[in-house]
């Protein structure tokens, strides 16, 4: 655990939090924040929402244990809890490398495709994740202002001292029967008061209140001053729905994507609820799957395609109904035929723990891959479990065979987070031949 700026704490997946003071690797947070987290845990579990954290007990003290959700939690008081991937625990530079990895993974998600990774990962070495998000948003707004704020013609109706536009006869008679010097007219006026600019102004106001980085605070105030003539959005949902794609507005895509994220707190997890404070949490399983899928495509040989979350098969049929949909994370096809199935698992494997703990593998995962192989491959071919490569899992395990299905092979492979490639066995075993027909070798990137 590391303390960051005042009013913030950085922890890793599955780490415990306790009302101050902390002890050992249990992070201490203000008692009011701890009480809020406890109430949110109970509320989320009561309505069946995602278990982003759970109550715990360490050395006789009540704790809140984070689960496999990473990102930023902001309490109503503004206190920030940054949760990073657990792999940072074993890294030399800890939080910095874990934060950079998380940003790299987030860029594989649609709503974070605008992350400028090189800049963000450099920033991640010296500022918390939330401040990196804010900085990226502010830079995207600066780019819009450099190109010029977009404007447009809005319709107005007003009682004027001189005729402008088109006279509204019926309304003019009603209002100005005894005022011949007045004209009730309908006209169009060019203005920068449009939904896109109002939303950006509202997001700037929001981050100006929440950021604690002096650099971000200064830039947010400068940008707000540049938008002083544009009102802040009073109805966020309405303004987002009013946005229409127009020619010459492509440079607005990035700041509006950040504005949507920062104003709505949109996240794959909805377990933190009622406060207006922004909270962004992401399941590491989903991030790892997206990360592997993006980069694994580049490792496939020509003619192969990768599909994600394909679900065309069911485990059983019952009473004329299909039940228990089978949804492998990754399916590799060639000429419309399935040639390999893979599931990604964000779990730390220990290649030295073969006898005492079965490498830390899960029996249920093996049952699942056995079912996938039967259904999608007719029990002939390769099924793969992909785990992150670490110092304890540097090379693929020997292949696993199923005694009753000799043509079905299960592989447990590491995925390098640095090279962004799945690591293949270095062996002449004939069981590897089918894998080498699908994947490029390390030398042929």
C-alpha positions in Angstrom: 0.0 0.0 0.0 1.2 3.5 -0.8 -0.2 6.8 0.2 -0.5 9.3 -2.5 -1.7 12.9 -2.4 -3.6 14.1 0.6 -7.0 12.4 0.8 -6.0 9.4 -1.4 -4.8 5.9 -1.0 -3.5 3.4 -3.6 -4.1 -0.3 -3.0 -4.1 -3.5 -5.1 -6.7 -6.1 -5.9 -7.8 -8.1 -2.9 -6.1 -5.8 -0.5 -7.9 -5.0 2.8 -8.9 -1.5 4.0 -9.5 -0.6 7.6 -10.6 2.5 9.5 -7.4 4.3 10.5 -4.8 3.4 11.6 -3.7 0.7 9.2 -1.3 -2.1 9.9 0.9 -4.4 7.9 -0.4 -4.5 4.3 -3.9 -3.4 5.5 -4.4 0.2 4.3 -5.9 2.7 6.7 -8.5 5.1 5.5 -10.6 7.8 7.3 -13.3 6.3 9.5 -16.0 8.2 7.7 -14.8 6.8 4.3 -14.7 3.3 5.8 -18.2 3.6 7.1 -19.4 4.8 3.6 -17.7 1.8 2.0 -19.3 -0.6 4.4 -22.7 0.8 3.7 -22.1 0.6 -0.1 -21.0 -3.0 0.2 -24.1 -3.9 2.1 -26.4 -2.0 -0.3 -24.8 -3.6 -3.4 -25.1 -7.1 -2.0 -28.7 -6.5 -0.9 -29.7 -5.7 -4.5 -27.5 -8.3 -6.1 -25.0 -5.9 -7.8 -21.4 -6.7 -8.6 -19.2 -7.6 -5.7 -16.6 -4.9 -6.2 -15.7 -5.2 -2.5 -16.7 -7.3 0.5 -16.6 -7.1 4.3 -13.7 -8.9 5.9 -11.9 -9.4 9.2 -8.2 -9.1 10.0 -6.7 -9.4 13.4 -10.1 -8.9 15.0 -10.8 -5.7 13.1 -13.5 -5.1 10.5 -12.1 -4.6 7.0 -13.3 -4.0 3.5 -11.5 -6.2 1.0 -11.3 -5.2 -2.6 -12.0 -7.9 -5.2 -10.8 -8.1 -8.8 -12.2 -4.7 -9.8 -9.7 -2.0 -10.5 -9.9 1.7 -11.1 -11.0 4.7 -9.0 -13.4 5.0 -6.1 -14.3 8.5 -4.9 -16.1 8.9 -1.6 -18.7 11.7 -1.2 -16.0 13.6 0.8 -13.7 13.5 -2.2 -11.3 10.9 -0.7 -9.9 8.8 -3.6 -9.2 5.1 -3.5 -7.1 3.9 -6.4 -7.3 0.1 -7.0 -4.6 -1.3 -9.2 -3.9 -4.8 -10.7 -2.4 -7.2 -8.2 0.5 -7.9 -10.6 2.0 -4.6 -9.4 2.7 -6.2 -6.0 5.6 -8.2 -7.5 6.9 -5.5 -9.8 10.0 -3.5 -9.0 8.2 -0.1 -9.3 4.9 -1.4 -7.9 2.1 1.1 -8.4 3.7 2.9 -11.3 4.0 -0.2 -13.5 0.6 -1.5 -12.4 -1.0 1.8 -13.3 0.7 1.9 -16.7 -0.4 -1.7 -17.4 -4.0 -0.8 -16.4 -4.0 2.2 -18.9 -2.7 -0.1 -21.6 -5.5 -2.6 -20.9 -8.2 0.1 -20.7 -7.2 1.4 -24.2 -8.5 -2.0 -25.5 -12.1 -1.0 -24.4 -14.2 1.1 -26.7 -14.9 3.9 -24.3 -11.1 4.3 -23.6 -9.9 4.0 -27.2 -8.9 7.7 -27.1 -6.2 7.2 -24.4 -3.0 8.6 -25.7 -1.0 5.7 -24.3 2.5 7.0 -24.5 1.6 10.2 -22.7 -0.7 8.5 -20.2 1.8 5.9 -19.2 4.4 8.6 -18.7 1.9 10.5 -16.5 1.1 7.3 -14.6 4.6 7.3 -13.2 3.9 10.4 -11.2 0.1 10.9 -10.8 -2.9 8.7 -9.7 -5.2 7.2 -12.3 -8.0 9.7 -11.9 -5.6 12.6 -12.5 -4.3 10.9 -15.7 -8.0 10.7 -16.9 -8.5 14.3 -16.1 -5.3 15.4 -17.8 -6.2 13.4 -21.0 -9.6 15.1 -21.0 -8.1 18.6 -20.6 -5.6 18.1 -23.4 -8.4 17.0 -25.7 -10.4 20.1 -24.9 -7.3 22.3 -25.5 -7.1 20.7 -28.9 -10.7 21.6 -29.7 -10.1 25.2 -28.6 -7.0 25.4 -30.8 -9.1 24.4 -33.8 -12.0 26.7 -32.8 -15.2 26.1 -31.0 -18.0 24.9 -33.3 -21.1 27.1 -33.6 -24.4 26.9 -35.3 -27.6 28.7 -36.0 -30.3 28.4 -33.3 -33.9 29.5 -33.9 -35.2 32.4 -31.7 -38.5 34.2 -31.3 -38.3 37.6 -29.6 -40.1 41.0 -29.4 -37.6 43.4 -31.0 -37.3 47.1 -31.4 -36.4 46.6 -35.1 -37.5 44.0 -37.5 -35.1 41.1 -37.9 -35.8 37.8 -39.7 -39.4 37.0 -40.3 -42.3 38.8 -38.7 -44.6 36.5 -36.7 -47.9 38.2 -37.6 -50.4 36.6 -35.2 -48.1 36.9 -32.2 -47.2 40.4 -33.2 -50.8 41.4 -33.3 -51.4 39.9 -29.9 -48.4 41.5 -28.2 -47.9 44.8 -30.1 -51.4 46.0 -31.0 -50.7 49.3 -29.2 -46.9 49.2 -29.7 -46.3 49.8 -33.4 -42.6 50.4 -32.6 -42.2 46.7 -31.6 -41.9 43.6 -33.9 -42.3 40.0 -32.7 -40.0 38.2 -35.1 -38.6 34.7 -35.7 -34.9 34.6 -36.6 -31.8 32.4 -36.6 -28.7 33.5 -34.6 -25.2 32.1 -34.9 -24.1 30.9 -31.5 -21.6 28.6 -29.8 -24.3 27.6 -27.3 -24.7 24.1 -28.6 -24.9 20.7 -26.7 -21.3 19.7 -27.4 -19.9 22.9 -25.9 -22.3 22.9 -23.0 -21.3 19.3 -22.1 -17.6 20.1 -22.3 -18.1 23.2 -20.0 -20.0 21.0 -17.5 -17.3 18.4 -17.5 -14.6 21.1 -17.0 -16.5 22.5 -14.0 -16.8 19.0 -12.6 -13.1 18.1 -12.9 -12.0 21.5 -11.7 -13.8 20.7 -8.4 -12.5 17.2 -8.1 -8.9 17.3 -9.4 -6.1 17.8 -6.8 -3.3 18.2 -9.3 -2.1 21.8 -9.4 -1.3 21.5 -13.2 -4.8 20.0 -13.9 -6.5 22.7 -11.8 -4.7 25.5 -13.6 -5.5 24.1 -17.1 -9.1 23.4 -16.1 -9.6 27.1 -15.0 -7.9 28.4 -18.2 -10.2 26.3 -20.4 -13.3 27.3 -18.5 -12.4 30.9 -19.0 -12.2 30.2 -22.8 -15.7 28.8 -22.6 -17.1 31.6 -20.5 -19.6 32.6 -23.1 -21.1 29.1 -23.3 -23.4 28.0 -20.5 -22.8 24.8 -18.6 -25.1 21.9 -19.4 -28.2 21.9 -17.2 -29.5 18.6 -18.5 -26.6 16.1 -19.3 -28.8 13.3 -20.7 -30.8 15.6 -22.9 -27.7 17.3 -24.3 -26.0 14.0 -25.0 -29.1 12.8 -26.9 -29.1 16.1 -28.8 -25.7 15.5 -30.3 -25.8 14.8 -34.0 -22.8 13.8 -36.1 -21.9 16.7 -38.4 -19.2 17.3 -41.0 -16.1 19.0 -39.5 -16.9 17.8 -35.9 -14.5 14.9 -35.7 -12.2 16.7 -33.3 -15.0 16.8 -30.8 -15.2 13.0 -30.5 -12.4 12.6 -28.0 -13.4 15.3 -25.5 -17.0 14.2 -25.6 -16.1 10.6 -24.9 -14.1 11.8 -21.9 -17.0 14.1 -20.9 -19.5 11.3 -21.0 -17.2 9.1 -18.9 -16.4 11.9 -16.3 -20.0 13.2 -16.0 -21.8 9.9 -15.8 -19.2 7.8 -14.0 -20.1 5.1 -16.6 -18.4 1.9 -15.7 -18.9 -1.9 -16.3 -19.6 -2.1 -12.5 -22.6 -0.3 -11.1 -22.2 -1.3 -7.5 -21.4 2.1 -6.1 -24.5 4.1 -6.2 -26.1 7.1 -4.7 -23.4 9.7 -4.4 -22.5 12.2 -7.2 -18.8 11.5 -6.8 -17.3 9.8 -9.9 -16.4 6.2 -9.5 -14.9 4.0 -12.2 -14.3 0.3 -11.6 -13.5 -2.4 -14.1 -13.3 -6.2 -13.7 -9.8 -7.4 -14.4 -11.1 -10.6 -16.0 -12.9 -8.4 -18.6 -9.8 -6.1 -19.1 -7.5 -9.1 -19.5 -9.8 -10.7 -22.0 -10.0 -7.5 -24.1 -6.2 -7.1 -23.9 -5.5 -10.6 -25.0 -8.1 -10.6 -27.8 -6.7 -7.4 -29.3 -3.1 -8.6 -29.4 -3.7 -12.3 -30.1 -5.2 -11.4 -33.5 -1.8 -10.1 -34.6 -0.2 -13.4 -33.7 -2.5 -15.6 -35.8 -1.3 -16.9 -39.2 -3.1 -15.8 -42.3 -6.5 -17.2 -43.0 -7.4 -17.4 -39.3 -10.0 -15.2 -37.6 -10.6 -14.5 -33.9 -14.1 -14.1 -32.5 -14.9 -13.1 -28.9 -17.7 -14.3 -26.6 -19.2 -16.5 -29.2 -22.2 -18.4 -27.9 -23.8 -20.7 -30.5 -23.9 -23.9 -28.4 -25.8 -25.1 -25.3 -24.7 -27.7 -22.7 -28.1 -29.5 -22.6 -31.5 -29.7 -24.2 -34.5 -30.2 -21.9 -38.2 -30.4 -22.7 -37.7 -28.8 -26.1 -35.6 -26.0 -24.7 -31.9 -25.3 -24.8 -30.2 -24.6 -21.5 -26.9 -23.4 -20.1 -25.3 -21.4 -23.0 -21.6 -22.1 -23.5 -19.7 -18.9 -24.2 -15.9 -19.4 -24.7 -14.0 -16.1 -24.4 -12.1 -16.6 -27.7 -12.8 -18.8 -30.8 -10.3 -19.1 -33.6 -11.7 -20.1 -36.9 -10.4 -20.9 -40.4 -12.6 -21.3 -43.5 -15.7 -21.1 -41.2 -14.5 -24.0 -39.0 -13.5 -23.8 -35.4 -9.9 -24.7 -34.9 -9.1 -23.5 -31.3 -11.0 -22.3 -28.2 -9.5 -20.3 -25.4 -10.5 -18.8 -22.1 -8.6 -16.0 -20.4 -8.1 -16.2 -16.7 -6.7 -13.3 -14.6 -5.1 -15.5 -12.0 -1.5 -16.0 -10.9 -0.2 -19.4 -11.8 2.8 -21.0 -10.0 4.7 -23.4 -12.3 6.7 -24.7 -9.3 3.5 -25.8 -7.4 2.7 -28.9 -9.5 2.3 -31.5 -6.8 1.1 -29.5 -3.8 -1.4 -27.2 -5.5 -1.8 -28.4 -9.1 -0.1 -25.1 -10.3 -3.0 -23.1 -8.6 -5.3 -24.3 -11.5 -9.0 -24.7 -11.0 -10.7 -28.0 -11.6 -13.9 -26.2 -12.7 -12.0 -24.4 -15.5 -10.8 -27.8 -16.8 -14.4 -29.1 -16.8 -15.5 -26.0 -18.7 -12.8 -26.4 -21.4 -13.7 -30.1 -21.7 -17.3 -29.2 -22.4 -16.2 -26.5 -24.9 -14.0 -29.0 -26.7 -16.8 -31.5 -27.0 -19.3 -29.0 -28.3 -17.3 -26.7 -30.5 -14.5 -29.0 -31.7 -16.2 -32.4 -31.7 -13.6 -33.5 -29.1 -10.8 -33.0 -31.7 -8.3 -30.2 -31.5 -6.9 -27.7 -28.9 -8.5 -25.8 -26.0 -6.4 -23.3 -24.2 -6.4 -21.5 -20.8 -4.5 -18.3 -21.0 -3.0 -16.7 -17.8 -0.8 -13.7 -17.3 2.9 -14.4 -17.5 4.8 -13.7 -14.3 8.1 -14.6 -12.6 6.3 -17.8 -11.3 4.8 -18.6 -14.7 7.3 -18.0 -17.4 6.7 -20.9 -19.8 3.8 -23.0 -20.9 2.9 -26.1 -18.9 3.2 -29.5 -20.5 -0.1 -30.3 -22.5 -2.9 -32.0 -20.6 -4.7 -34.9 -22.3 -8.1 -36.3 -21.6 -7.9 -40.2 -21.3 -11.4 -40.7 -22.9 -10.8 -38.1 -25.7 -7.2 -38.7 -27.0 -7.7 -36.2 -29.9 -8.5 -33.3 -27.5 -5.6 -31.4 -25.9 -5.7 -28.7 -23.2 -2.9 -26.2 -23.0 -2.1 -23.8 -20.2 -0.2 -20.8 -21.7 1.2 -17.6 -20.3 0.5 -14.3 -22.0 3.3 -11.8 -21.8 2.1 -8.4 -20.7 5.3 -6.8 -22.0 5.6 -8.4 -25.5 1.8 -8.8 -25.8 2.1 -12.3 -27.1 1.0 -15.7 -26.0 4.1 -17.8 -25.2 4.1 -21.1 -27.1 5.9 -24.3 -26.1 9.4 -24.8 -27.3 9.2 -28.5 -28.1 9.1 -30.9 -31.0 6.1 -32.8 -29.6 3.7 -33.8 -32.3 0.8 -32.5 -30.2 2.2 -29.0 -30.8 1.8 -29.2 -34.6 -1.7 -27.9 -34.7 -0.8 -24.9 -32.5 2.1 -24.0 -34.8 -0.3 -24.1 -37.8 -2.4 -21.4 -36.1 0.1 -19.1 -34.4 3.1 -17.3 -35.8 6.4 -18.1 -34.3 8.1 -15.5 -32.1 10.6 -14.8 -34.9 7.8 -14.1 -37.3 5.9 -11.3 -35.7 
